[in-house]
Amino acid sequence: MVGSRLGQAGRAKPTLPDFDKLWDYDHPDASERRFRELLPAALDSQDLSYFTQLLTQIARAEGLQRKFENAHRTLDRVDKAMLRINDRTRIRYLLERGRVYNSSGKPDTAKPLFQEAFDLSVLLKEDFYAVDAAHMMAIVEEPEKQMEWNLKALDLAENSTDERARNWRASLCNNTGWTYFEKGNYEEALYMFEKALQLREEQGNPDNIRIAKWCVGKALRMKGHIDEAMDIQQQLFQDNQAAGRKSGFVYEEIAECLLAVDNPDEAQGWFAAAYNELRKDSSVASDRDRLTRLKTLGKVGQAGPAY
């Protein structure tokens, strides 16, 4: 429990690491293990703020692993200390409780939590968390309100003096680009994707740069610039080949480009390769129409190349 050990006195407080720097969002299970390893020292430190904020991140890691009941139980421990936690901890609690509800299919329950986190963050000038809350509001809101929240989050990030808040800009440009894309506004989508790519290149993370390039290529294809789109996707394919990586998303775009220039025979193998990879991807597995289209155009089960 939060109470008794945190109330002990007379011990030298250990030096506690910045647990936010231990995050690996691609491997939440490993992140959770690292966070849990800090719990004994966090308890011994008698630092309630550190301990409860650490719990919020354990809950987030659990939620990313779809261990929703566990995540709620972890957040219940924070809730029990609510009268004694500081405002930043409350913001982080609201964000993570909201994320667990949203990820478990309850966006309407999550929405007021994100709204409260946003309002409190703005009041306290906690720009980083205000941007986070606004971007989550854009996710849970009705489609007609999503752009408003995306732009609000981007405006906050661009005008903040907090470098952590400013680091949100690339993700927000990407999110805003997809909102435009889903509305069929490919011109604005391309502009935002290109802006996201520029920011990703400044940040220097190769994986994020590849994703940003793929987005630019997809928007170019939708605008009818097939040659430019194909050049981008082919370069990504070659880079992946050299690194021993496979990307069903790249295969799919190459196939779509070939189909757009009336080359279904060559596209077939790429569609098949895309299907074989994307059917294993959790972000696509529930999109049955997309997978059925890939399987049909790839003539999966018949002879054909796999890339």
VMD Tcl script that draws the C-alpha trace (Angstrom):
set ca {
  {0.00 0.00 0.00}
  {1.01 3.64 -0.39}
  {0.76 4.42 3.33}
  {2.96 2.76 5.91}
  {6.37 2.46 4.29}
  {6.16 5.98 2.89}
  {5.51 7.20 6.40}
  {8.73 5.76 7.78}
  {11.46 8.20 8.73}
  {15.12 8.23 9.56}
  {16.44 6.61 6.39}
  {18.83 8.05 3.86}
  {16.85 8.70 0.69}
  {18.20 6.84 -2.36}
  {18.92 8.65 -5.61}
  {16.00 7.96 -7.90}
  {16.34 7.84 -11.70}
  {14.13 9.71 -14.14}
  {11.79 6.85 -15.00}
  {10.32 8.73 -17.98}
  {13.64 8.18 -19.74}
  {13.28 4.42 -19.28}
  {10.26 4.19 -21.59}
  {10.37 1.97 -24.65}
  {6.91 2.32 -26.14}
  {7.58 -0.46 -28.64}
  {8.26 -2.86 -25.77}
  {5.87 -1.99 -22.93}
  {6.54 -5.31 -21.19}
  {10.23 -4.41 -20.81}
  {9.27 -0.90 -19.71}
  {6.97 -2.31 -17.04}
  {9.75 -4.52 -15.69}
  {12.11 -1.57 -15.45}
  {9.49 0.52 -13.66}
  {8.68 -2.26 -11.19}
  {12.35 -2.64 -10.35}
  {12.23 0.95 -9.08}
  {9.28 0.41 -6.75}
  {11.26 -0.67 -3.63}
  {13.55 2.36 -3.84}
  {10.56 4.60 -4.55}
  {8.84 3.34 -1.41}
  {11.96 3.76 0.68}
  {12.46 7.30 -0.59}
  {9.25 8.48 1.08}
  {8.71 10.59 -2.06}
  {4.97 10.22 -2.61}
  {5.03 12.25 -5.84}
  {7.71 10.05 -7.40}
  {6.07 6.84 -6.23}
  {2.58 7.68 -7.48}
  {3.79 9.06 -10.81}
  {5.80 5.86 -11.28}
  {2.60 3.90 -10.71}
  {0.86 5.88 -13.45}
  {3.53 4.77 -15.90}
  {3.32 1.15 -14.79}
  {-0.41 1.41 -15.52}
  {0.32 2.86 -18.94}
  {2.69 -0.01 -19.72}
  {0.03 -2.48 -18.58}
  {-2.56 -0.79 -20.76}
  {-0.31 -0.98 -23.81}
  {-0.13 -4.72 -23.19}
  {-3.94 -4.78 -22.99}
  {-3.82 -5.79 -19.34}
  {-6.63 -3.37 -18.59}
  {-7.82 -4.78 -15.27}
  {-4.26 -4.74 -13.96}
  {-3.84 -1.16 -15.15}
  {-6.98 -0.02 -13.35}
  {-5.84 -1.75 -10.15}
  {-2.50 0.02 -10.37}
  {-4.24 3.36 -10.84}
  {-6.52 2.58 -7.89}
  {-3.40 2.73 -5.71}
  {-2.81 6.28 -6.92}
  {-6.46 7.14 -6.39}
  {-6.22 6.12 -2.73}
  {-3.53 8.77 -2.23}
  {-5.44 11.42 -4.21}
  {-5.83 13.82 -1.27}
  {-2.06 13.90 -0.79}
  {-0.71 13.95 -4.34}
  {0.38 17.09 -6.16}
  {-1.25 18.61 -9.25}
  {1.21 17.11 -11.76}
  {0.56 13.65 -10.37}
  {-3.17 14.23 -10.66}
  {-2.74 15.23 -14.31}
  {-0.75 12.08 -15.03}
  {-3.32 9.96 -13.20}
  {-6.15 11.45 -15.29}
  {-4.24 10.90 -18.53}
  {-3.44 7.27 -17.80}
  {-6.90 6.39 -16.44}
  {-8.31 7.91 -19.61}
  {-5.91 6.00 -21.82}
  {-6.84 2.70 -20.21}
  {-10.55 3.39 -20.73}
  {-9.98 4.46 -24.33}
  {-7.80 1.48 -25.20}
  {-10.36 -0.88 -23.70}
  {-13.11 0.51 -25.94}
  {-14.66 3.13 -23.65}
  {-13.81 6.50 -25.27}
  {-16.86 8.21 -23.80}
  {-15.66 7.34 -20.30}
  {-12.16 8.52 -21.16}
  {-13.21 11.88 -22.63}
  {-14.04 13.77 -19.39}
  {-10.77 12.54 -17.86}
  {-8.75 13.92 -20.77}
  {-10.74 17.17 -20.64}
  {-10.00 17.57 -16.93}
  {-6.32 16.79 -17.53}
  {-6.21 19.41 -20.28}
  {-7.94 22.10 -18.21}
  {-5.70 21.50 -15.21}
  {-2.54 21.43 -17.34}
  {-3.42 24.74 -19.02}
  {-4.23 26.31 -15.65}
  {-0.87 25.22 -14.23}
  {1.06 25.98 -17.45}
  {2.14 22.35 -17.72}
  {2.55 22.56 -21.50}
  {3.82 19.03 -22.06}
  {0.81 17.45 -20.39}
  {-1.59 19.97 -21.93}
  {-0.42 18.90 -25.39}
  {-0.71 15.24 -24.42}
  {-4.26 15.76 -23.15}
  {-5.29 17.74 -26.25}
  {-3.94 15.05 -28.55}
  {-5.90 12.42 -26.61}
  {-9.03 14.57 -26.87}
  {-8.55 14.54 -30.65}
  {-8.53 10.74 -30.53}
  {-11.72 10.30 -28.48}
  {-13.77 13.19 -29.89}
  {-16.36 12.97 -32.62}
  {-14.86 13.32 -36.12}
  {-16.11 16.90 -36.55}
  {-14.21 18.00 -33.43}
  {-10.99 16.07 -33.97}
  {-9.34 18.70 -36.14}
  {-10.05 21.42 -33.58}
  {-8.20 19.47 -30.91}
  {-5.35 18.48 -33.23}
  {-4.76 22.13 -34.14}
  {-5.11 23.21 -30.52}
  {-2.45 20.70 -29.49}
  {-0.16 21.76 -32.34}
  {-0.55 25.45 -31.47}
  {0.35 24.72 -27.83}
  {3.42 22.73 -28.87}
  {4.66 25.28 -31.38}
  {4.32 28.20 -28.96}
  {5.70 26.50 -25.87}
  {9.12 27.22 -24.39}
  {9.14 23.70 -22.90}
  {11.32 21.55 -25.16}
  {9.41 18.42 -24.20}
  {6.19 20.06 -25.36}
  {7.84 21.20 -28.59}
  {8.95 17.62 -29.25}
  {5.29 16.75 -29.72}
  {5.19 18.73 -32.97}
  {6.17 15.90 -35.31}
  {3.59 13.49 -33.87}
  {0.92 16.17 -33.95}
  {1.66 17.07 -37.57}
  {1.38 13.39 -38.40}
  {-1.92 13.05 -36.53}
  {-3.32 16.20 -38.13}
  {-2.22 14.91 -41.52}
  {-4.17 11.71 -41.00}
  {-7.25 13.64 -39.94}
  {-7.08 15.60 -43.20}
  {-6.36 12.37 -45.09}
  {-9.44 10.61 -43.70}
  {-11.54 13.59 -44.78}
  {-10.19 13.24 -48.32}
  {-8.22 16.50 -48.12}
  {-4.98 15.09 -49.53}
  {-3.41 18.49 -50.24}
  {-3.48 19.51 -46.57}
  {-2.56 15.97 -45.52}
  {0.55 16.08 -47.70}
  {1.53 19.47 -46.27}
  {1.28 18.14 -42.71}
  {3.11 14.91 -43.55}
  {5.94 16.85 -45.17}
  {6.13 19.07 -42.10}
  {6.21 15.99 -39.89}
  {9.02 14.52 -42.01}
  {11.09 17.69 -41.63}
  {10.66 17.57 -37.85}
  {11.42 13.84 -37.72}
  {14.63 14.43 -39.65}
  {15.62 17.10 -37.14}
  {14.96 14.66 -34.29}
  {17.02 12.00 -36.03}
  {15.16 8.78 -35.15}
  {15.53 6.50 -38.22}
  {12.35 4.50 -37.57}
  {10.25 7.64 -37.26}
  {11.84 9.11 -40.39}
  {10.91 5.99 -42.38}
  {7.31 6.16 -41.19}
  {7.12 9.86 -42.07}
  {8.46 9.19 -45.56}
  {5.90 6.44 -46.05}
  {3.10 8.86 -45.11}
  {4.37 11.43 -47.62}
  {4.48 8.73 -50.30}
  {0.93 7.59 -49.58}
  {-0.41 11.15 -49.75}
  {1.43 11.72 -53.04}
  {-0.19 8.60 -54.48}
  {-3.62 9.77 -53.44}
  {-2.96 13.10 -55.17}
  {-2.05 11.22 -58.35}
  {1.71 11.81 -58.21}
  {2.42 8.13 -58.78}
  {6.05 8.39 -59.93}
  {7.07 10.43 -56.89}
  {5.16 8.11 -54.61}
  {6.77 5.02 -56.14}
  {10.26 6.52 -55.82}
  {9.73 7.00 -52.08}
  {8.31 3.53 -51.48}
  {10.97 1.83 -53.60}
  {13.69 3.60 -51.65}
  {12.08 2.49 -48.39}
  {11.90 -1.06 -49.74}
  {15.58 -1.01 -50.66}
  {16.55 0.39 -47.27}
  {14.51 -2.32 -45.58}
  {16.09 -5.00 -47.73}
  {19.56 -3.80 -46.82}
  {18.67 -3.89 -43.13}
  {16.88 -7.24 -43.29}
  {13.48 -5.69 -42.50}
  {10.06 -6.41 -43.96}
  {7.24 -3.88 -44.16}
  {3.82 -4.91 -45.35}
  {2.86 -1.24 -45.43}
  {5.58 -0.52 -48.00}
  {4.62 -3.58 -50.05}
  {1.02 -2.41 -50.05}
  {1.90 1.07 -51.30}
  {4.15 -0.27 -54.06}
  {1.29 -2.55 -55.13}
  {-1.17 0.36 -55.13}
  {1.19 2.47 -57.23}
  {1.54 -0.35 -59.77}
  {-2.21 -0.81 -59.88}
  {-2.64 2.94 -60.41}
  {-0.51 2.76 -63.58}
  {-2.50 -0.24 -64.84}
  {0.06 -2.92 -64.05}
  {-1.99 -5.48 -62.07}
  {0.24 -8.42 -62.97}
  {3.31 -6.90 -61.31}
  {1.19 -5.56 -58.48}
  {-0.08 -9.04 -57.65}
  {3.11 -10.23 -55.97}
  {3.35 -7.06 -53.90}
  {-0.27 -7.38 -52.78}
  {0.40 -10.98 -51.75}
  {3.49 -9.95 -49.82}
  {1.55 -7.14 -48.16}
  {-1.19 -9.54 -47.12}
  {1.26 -12.05 -45.66}
  {2.85 -9.36 -43.49}
  {-0.12 -7.20 -42.55}
  {-2.37 -10.09 -41.48}
  {0.13 -10.54 -38.63}
  {0.07 -6.86 -37.67}
  {-2.20 -6.07 -34.71}
  {-2.99 -2.60 -36.09}
  {-4.46 -4.11 -39.27}
  {-5.80 -7.46 -38.09}
  {-9.29 -6.10 -37.40}
  {-9.57 -4.39 -40.82}
  {-11.10 -7.33 -42.63}
  {-12.03 -5.38 -45.77}
  {-8.45 -4.23 -46.24}
  {-7.02 -7.70 -45.71}
  {-9.60 -9.28 -48.00}
  {-8.71 -6.80 -50.74}
  {-5.00 -7.54 -50.37}
  {-5.63 -11.28 -50.43}
  {-7.86 -11.05 -53.50}
  {-5.59 -8.77 -55.52}
  {-2.56 -10.81 -54.45}
  {-4.29 -14.04 -55.47}
  {-2.98 -15.54 -52.27}
  {-2.87 -19.31 -52.48}
  {-1.88 -19.22 -56.13}
  {1.61 -19.12 -57.57}
  {3.34 -15.77 -57.36}
  {6.42 -14.04 -56.00}
  {6.81 -12.98 -52.35}
  {9.08 -10.07 -51.60}
}
mol new
graphics top color blue
foreach p $ca { graphics top sphere $p radius 0.5 }
foreach p [lrange $ca 0 end-1] q [lrange $ca 1 end] { graphics top cylinder $p $q radius 0.2 }
display resetview
